[in-house]
Amino acid sequence: MANEEVVSPNIRVADVLEQIERLDKMIAFHKANSPDDAMLKQYQYLRQRYFRELAKLMKLYNFQLSTLKIKPNKPKSKQVKATAMA
C-alpha cells in the first residue's frame, strides 16, 4: 500500500500563494541587484508555473484567474509622516 499524503486544496492554495510571494521578492531583488539574467528568468518561470497551478486550484472554487501580467508588490518602506502642528 502506497503511503500517499492527501493535501487539502485549501492548504495547497495557501502554499502556492506563499511560494508566489517569495518568488516576487526574489524577482524584485534580482531586477534591482543582479546582473545575472538567468536567475531572474528562472524565478519568473517558476512564478508562472505556480500561477498556472493556482489557476487550476481556483477552478475548484468557481474562480477563474486570467493570465494578466501582474507586477509584484514592492516592499512597503517605513515612512514617517510629518504632520504640521498649528
SULKADA-V550737 format. One record per run of one state. SS is the DSSP state (H for helix, E for strand, - for the rest). FROM is the first residue (numbers start at 0). TO is the last residue. Records with the same first field share a line. If there is no record, write none. Layout:
BEGIN
SS = FROM-TO ; FROM-TO
END
This chain:
BEGIN
- = 0-7 ; 33-35 ; 59-85
H = 8-32 ; 36-58
END
